């Protein structure tokens, strides 16, 4: 996949993830735990797909994240 196609795919994945997060069920009166569970599972799958795509296509970012985490836990 060329760089432009990779970026377009990633942008689409991020837009879908943001859309999913924005559609989170509000835990107010009449809140249905089953609806929340369905939403949560869907968002987790999309987030995992985004992380995997990042790891495969932007490996330099992974090195920077590792350095940042090491600094946090010193």
Buried (B, 14 or more C-beta within 10 A) or exposed (E): EEEEEBEEEBEEBBEBBEEBEEEEBEEEEEEEEEEBEEBEEEBEEBBEEBEEBBEEBEEEEEEEEEEEEEEEEE
